Amino acid sequence: MNVLFISLGCDKNLVDTEVMLGLLASKGHQMTDDETQADVIVINTCCFIHDAKEESIQTILEMAEYKKEGKLKALIVTGCLAQRYKNEIVEEIPEVDAVLGTTSYDKVVEAIDEALNGHVMVEMTDIDALPIVETKRLVTTGGHFAYLKIAEGCDKHCTYCIIPKIRGNFRSVPMENLLKEAKELADQGVKELILVAQETTLYGKDIYGEKSLHKLLKELCKVPGIQWIRILYCYPEEITDELIQVIKEEKKICHYLDLPIQHASNAILKRMGRRTSKEQLVEIIEKLRREIPDISLRTTLITGFPGETEEQHEELLDFVDEMEFDRLGVFTYSPEEDTPAAEMDGQIAEEVKEDRQAELMELQQDIAFDRAEDMIGREVLVMIEGKVADENAYVGRTYKDAPNVDGLIFVNTDEELMSGDFVKVKVTGALEYDLIGEIV
């Protein structure tokens, strides 16, 4: 069978997609990216915020229309939207042949077999299960970097977030499984591992009785072939001295951390159910910069949270101005049904949210431009991502840049380079968020 896979949402979802692709390939299914050639379409959905939910629904409806035309033999829906709205999908979109929840992706082969035999399959394994699949993942990120999902679910229960209800409680993947997967990825040519989870910093607490991210990192650094290890989604209050020490000592670990802080007003942080205060955030950021002077810090913020006053918005602007994050993204608050925040008083008009988002991004743009200018004249190690069409130039990333969310560096050279090559580059110019350089 020719299978078309559509993966929506976050990089954690992408890992599940790659596991499913590996399972299908092991059973002889062929992959296609052309819907007109597909016998089966699998959509791995997201419903984290309103826009993601809309995109998932639209994609399912489009493919359902396509199925009505008669060529498609099966339409499978998996992931977060499937977990959350299984009944609605089955009742309202009869073209869907199978619905698999967030812990049932390992049943994708079975779902296709059932669909081809005319049966509708709805599979919702225990939400706190942890599927361990022995089959090798099929990496879709180009082969030189890959995401390593080290845990599933979340125990934090922030008031705006639906994740614990659709992804379950926090549970770590055993270290031996992760090391085996990392070695397999390295054997396939992966040079950069990007550690992801709803929260990476709590890794191991549930199975080893203590936070063990620093121990996992030490072991991953021993994997031959891996040259960069990058850590995403670190909750600031969970960062330990041991973790900082390992980042300092181990050469393979990028001096880069992603800290989703969401806000800087203590009143809003409390309403969000966050576990930090503004003072603690300042303390941990200053500590990271003191211990690792060249660290690149990325964060995400939510603006327009229920009850956010103009003063609290100004407080957040001042905080961003003072902290000067290297990378920053801003979401407007999205009320999600079944979350406490959706029922709170003081819901804010979309227009106001968007104005506040624009203000924050404008301020961050100035900070990012200054940071980029500061890089001019410096020599950095760059991982090549690909060639610029019709030019003697390549595009790559520095340690400061995670794929798809941060900046790029354009490298001018007559040399023949391959994706995944590491080269030493001198930065010669800055273009807003991106850099220009030449090989040293």
C-alpha positions in Angstrom: 0.0 0.0 0.0 1.1 3.6 -0.7 0.7 5.6 2.5 0.7 9.4 2.8 1.5 10.7 6.2 0.5 14.2 7.4 2.1 15.2 10.7 0.8 18.3 12.4 1.8 20.1 15.6 4.9 19.8 17.7 8.2 17.9 17.4 7.0 15.4 20.0 4.2 14.5 17.7 6.7 14.2 14.8 8.6 11.5 16.8 5.3 9.5 17.1 4.9 10.0 13.3 8.4 8.7 12.6 7.7 5.6 14.8 4.5 4.9 12.9 6.4 5.3 9.6 9.0 2.8 10.8 6.2 0.3 11.7 4.6 0.7 8.3 7.8 0.4 6.4 8.7 -2.8 8.3 5.4 -4.3 7.0 6.2 -3.5 3.4 4.1 -0.3 3.0 5.5 2.3 0.7 5.5 6.1 1.6 4.3 8.8 -0.8 4.0 12.5 -0.5 1.4 12.7 -3.3 -2.2 12.2 -2.2 -3.2 11.2 -5.7 -0.9 8.2 -5.4 -2.0 7.3 -1.8 -4.1 4.2 -1.0 -4.0 5.2 2.7 -3.7 8.6 4.4 -2.7 8.9 8.1 -3.1 12.3 9.8 -1.3 12.8 13.1 -3.2 15.7 14.7 -2.6 18.4 17.2 -5.1 20.4 19.4 -2.8 22.3 21.7 -4.3 25.7 20.8 -7.2 26.9 18.8 -5.3 27.4 15.5 -3.7 24.0 15.8 -7.2 22.4 16.3 -8.6 24.3 13.3 -5.7 23.1 11.1 -6.2 19.5 12.2 -10.0 19.6 11.6 -9.5 21.3 8.2 -6.9 18.7 7.1 -9.2 15.8 8.1 -12.2 17.3 6.3 -10.1 17.9 3.1 -8.9 14.3 3.1 -12.4 13.1 3.8 -13.6 15.0 0.7 -10.8 13.4 -1.2 -11.8 9.9 0.0 -15.4 10.5 -1.2 -14.0 10.7 -4.7 -13.2 7.0 -4.5 -9.5 6.4 -4.9 -8.6 6.4 -1.2 -9.0 3.0 0.6 -8.5 4.2 4.2 -8.3 7.4 6.2 -6.7 7.1 9.7 -6.7 9.9 12.3 -4.2 9.7 15.2 -2.7 12.0 17.9 -4.1 14.7 20.2 -7.2 15.7 18.4 -8.1 12.0 18.0 -7.6 11.4 21.7 -9.8 14.4 22.7 -12.6 14.2 20.2 -12.8 10.6 19.2 -16.6 10.4 19.4 -17.1 13.5 17.4 -14.7 12.4 14.7 -16.4 8.9 14.4 -19.9 10.4 14.4 -19.5 13.4 12.2 -16.9 12.3 9.6 -17.9 8.8 8.4 -15.0 8.7 5.9 -12.6 8.2 8.8 -11.8 4.5 9.2 -9.8 4.5 12.4 -9.1 6.8 15.3 -6.0 6.1 17.4 -5.3 7.9 20.7 -2.0 9.4 21.9 -0.8 6.1 23.4 -2.1 3.9 20.5 0.1 4.9 17.7 1.8 1.5 17.8 -1.5 0.0 16.5 -1.3 1.9 13.2 -0.5 -1.3 11.1 -3.5 -3.1 12.6 -5.7 0.0 12.0 -4.9 0.0 8.3 -5.5 -3.8 8.0 -8.9 -3.4 9.8 -9.9 -0.5 7.6 -9.0 -2.4 4.4 -11.3 -5.2 5.7 -14.1 -2.7 6.1 -14.0 -2.3 9.9 -13.9 1.0 11.8 -11.3 0.8 14.6 -11.3 3.2 17.6 -8.3 2.4 19.8 -7.7 4.4 23.1 -5.0 2.7 25.2 -4.7 3.8 28.8 -3.6 7.5 28.6 -0.8 6.8 31.0 0.7 3.9 29.1 4.1 4.3 27.4 4.3 2.5 24.1 7.8 1.1 23.6 8.3 0.2 19.9 11.4 -1.9 19.0 11.1 -1.1 15.2 13.5 1.6 14.0 12.0 5.0 13.4 12.0 6.5 9.9 13.7 9.9 10.4 11.9 12.6 8.3 14.1 15.6 9.3 16.7 15.2 6.6 18.9 12.7 8.4 21.5 14.9 10.1 19.4 15.9 13.1 16.6 14.1 15.0 14.4 14.6 18.0 14.7 12.2 20.9 11.5 12.1 23.0 12.7 11.4 26.6 9.4 11.6 28.4 5.6 11.7 27.7 2.8 13.6 29.4 2.9 16.3 32.2 2.0 16.6 35.9 2.2 20.4 36.1 -1.5 21.2 35.2 -1.1 24.8 34.2 -4.5 26.4 34.1 -4.5 27.1 30.4 -3.1 23.8 29.2 -5.0 20.7 28.1 -1.9 18.4 27.6 -2.3 16.4 30.9 -5.8 15.4 29.8 -4.8 14.2 26.3 -1.2 13.1 27.0 -1.5 11.8 30.5 0.8 12.1 33.5 4.6 12.6 33.2 6.4 9.4 32.5 10.1 9.0 31.6 11.3 6.7 28.9 13.9 4.3 30.5 17.5 5.3 29.9 18.5 2.1 28.2 15.7 2.5 25.6 16.9 6.1 24.9 20.5 5.1 24.6 19.6 2.3 22.2 17.5 4.7 20.1 20.3 7.3 20.1 22.8 4.7 18.8 20.4 3.6 16.1 19.9 7.3 15.0 23.7 7.8 15.0 24.1 4.7 12.8 21.6 6.3 10.4 23.8 9.4 10.1 22.2 11.6 12.7 24.7 14.1 14.2 22.5 16.3 16.3 20.1 15.0 18.9 17.4 17.4 20.1 15.9 16.3 23.5 12.2 16.9 23.7 9.3 16.2 26.2 6.5 18.3 27.6 9.2 19.0 30.2 12.7 17.6 29.9 14.0 18.8 33.2 12.0 16.4 35.3 13.4 13.4 33.4 13.8 10.3 35.6 12.1 11.6 38.7 9.3 9.1 38.3 11.4 6.0 37.5 14.7 6.7 39.3 13.4 8.7 42.2 15.5 11.8 41.3 15.9 14.2 38.4 18.3 12.4 36.1 18.6 14.5 33.0 22.3 15.2 33.8 22.9 11.5 34.0 21.1 10.8 30.7 23.1 13.6 29.0 26.4 12.1 30.2 25.5 8.8 28.7 24.3 10.3 25.4 27.6 12.2 25.1 29.3 8.8 24.8 27.4 7.8 21.7 29.8 7.8 18.7 28.7 9.9 15.8 26.6 12.4 17.8 28.3 15.8 17.7 25.6 18.1 19.1 23.0 17.6 21.8 20.4 20.3 22.3 17.9 20.5 25.1 14.4 21.9 24.7 11.5 22.6 27.1 13.3 23.1 30.4 11.1 24.3 33.1 13.2 27.0 34.9 12.3 25.9 38.5 13.5 22.3 37.8 17.0 23.3 36.5 19.6 21.7 38.9 23.2 22.6 39.6 24.1 19.1 38.2 22.4 19.9 34.9 24.3 23.2 34.6 27.6 21.5 35.4 27.0 18.8 32.7 26.2 21.5 30.1 29.4 23.3 31.1 31.6 20.2 31.1 30.4 18.1 28.1 31.7 19.4 24.8 28.8 17.9 22.8 26.1 19.7 24.6 25.1 23.0 22.9 25.2 26.0 25.2 21.5 26.5 24.4 18.4 26.2 26.6 14.8 26.6 25.9 13.0 27.9 29.0 9.2 28.3 28.5 8.5 31.0 31.2 5.1 32.2 29.8 5.0 35.5 31.8 6.8 37.7 34.3 4.0 39.2 36.4 3.7 37.3 39.7 -0.1 37.7 39.7 -0.4 36.3 36.2 2.1 33.5 36.8 -0.1 32.5 39.8 -3.3 32.6 37.8 -1.5 30.4 35.2 -0.7 27.8 37.8 3.1 28.3 37.1 5.6 27.3 39.8 7.9 30.3 39.5 7.9 33.9 40.5 9.5 36.7 38.5 12.3 36.9 41.1 13.1 33.2 40.7 13.1 33.6 36.9 15.7 36.5 37.1 17.8 34.4 39.5 17.9 31.3 37.3 18.6 33.3 34.1 21.4 35.2 35.8 22.8 32.0 37.2 22.8 30.3 33.8 24.6 33.3 32.2 27.1 33.5 35.0 28.0 29.8 34.8 27.8 29.5 31.0 28.6 33.0 29.6 28.0 32.1 26.0 24.7 30.4 26.6 21.8 31.1 24.2 18.4 31.3 25.9 15.1 30.9 24.1 11.7 31.4 25.7 8.0 31.5 24.9 5.4 33.8 26.4 1.6 34.0 26.5 0.1 37.4 26.1 -3.6 38.4 26.8 -4.1 35.8 29.6 -7.5 36.3 31.4 -7.2 39.3 33.7 -3.9 40.6 32.3 -3.9 44.4 32.9 -2.1 47.0 30.8 0.3 47.3 33.8 1.1 43.6 33.8 1.7 43.7 30.1 4.1 46.7 30.6 5.8 44.6 33.3 6.3 41.8 30.8 7.7 44.3 28.3 10.2 45.6 30.9 11.2 42.1 31.8 11.9 41.1 28.2 13.8 44.4 27.7 15.9 43.7 30.8 16.5 39.9 30.2 17.4 40.2 26.5 16.6 36.7 25.5 18.5 35.5 22.4 15.3 33.9 21.0 11.7 34.5 21.9 8.3 33.5 20.7 4.9 35.0 21.8 1.5 33.2 21.6 -1.8 35.0 22.2 -3.8 33.3 24.9 -6.2 30.7 23.4 -9.1 29.5 25.7 -9.2 25.7 25.7 -12.4 24.0 26.8 -12.0 21.9 30.0 -9.3 24.1 31.3 -9.7 26.4 34.4 -8.4 29.5 32.5 -11.2 29.2 29.9 -13.7 29.8 32.7 -11.8 32.7 34.3 -13.2 36.2 34.5 -11.5 38.9 32.5 -11.2 37.2 29.1 -9.4 39.7 26.8 -10.5 40.8 23.3 -8.5 39.2 20.4 -7.6 42.6 19.1 -6.0 43.6 22.4 -4.1 40.2 22.6 -2.8 40.7 19.1 -1.7 44.3 19.8 0.2 43.1 22.9 1.8 40.3 20.9 3.0 42.7 18.2 4.5 45.0 20.9 6.4 42.2 22.5 7.7 40.9 19.1 8.7 44.4 18.0 10.8 44.8 21.2 12.3 41.3 20.8 13.1 42.1 17.2 15.4 45.0 18.3 17.0 42.8 20.9 17.6 40.0 18.3 19.0 42.4 15.7 21.5 43.7 18.3 22.4 40.2 19.3 23.0 39.3 15.6 25.2 42.4 15.1 27.3 41.4 18.1 28.1 38.1 16.4 29.9 39.9 13.5 33.6 39.0 13.6 33.2 35.9 15.7 34.1 32.4 14.6 31.4 29.8 15.1 30.9 26.1 14.3 28.0 25.7 11.8 26.0 22.6 10.8 25.2 22.8 7.1 21.5 22.3 6.3 21.5 22.6 2.5 22.6 24.6 -0.5 21.1 27.9 -1.7 19.8 27.4 -5.2 21.9 29.0 -8.0 24.4 30.5 -5.6 27.8 29.5 -4.2 26.3 29.5 -0.7 24.9 27.2 1.9 22.5 27.6 4.7 23.3 26.3 8.2 22.7 26.7 11.9 25.0 27.6 14.8 24.7 26.2 18.3 22.4 29.1 19.0 19.7 27.9 16.6 17.3 25.0 16.9 15.8 23.9 13.6 12.5 25.5 12.4 12.2 27.9 15.3 15.4 30.0 15.3 17.7 31.8 12.8 20.0 30.6 10.1 23.5 31.5 8.8 24.2 31.8 5.1 27.7 30.6 4.3 29.5 31.8 1.2 32.0 29.3 -0.2 33.1 27.6 -3.4 33.7 24.4 -1.5 31.4 21.4 -2.0 29.5 20.8 1.2 26.9 18.2 2.3 24.0 18.5 4.7 25.2 17.6 8.1 28.8 18.8 7.5 30.3 20.9 10.3 32.4 23.9 9.3 34.1 26.7 11.1 32.6 30.0 9.9 33.5 33.7 10.5 30.4 35.8 10.8 30.7 38.8 8.3 27.2 40.2 8.4 23.7 40.2 10.0 20.3 40.2 8.3 17.7 40.8 11.1 17.4 37.3 12.6 19.9 35.6 10.3 23.7 35.8 9.9 26.0 35.8 6.9 29.5 34.2 7.0 32.4 32.7 5.2 34.4 29.5 5.9 37.5 30.2 7.9 
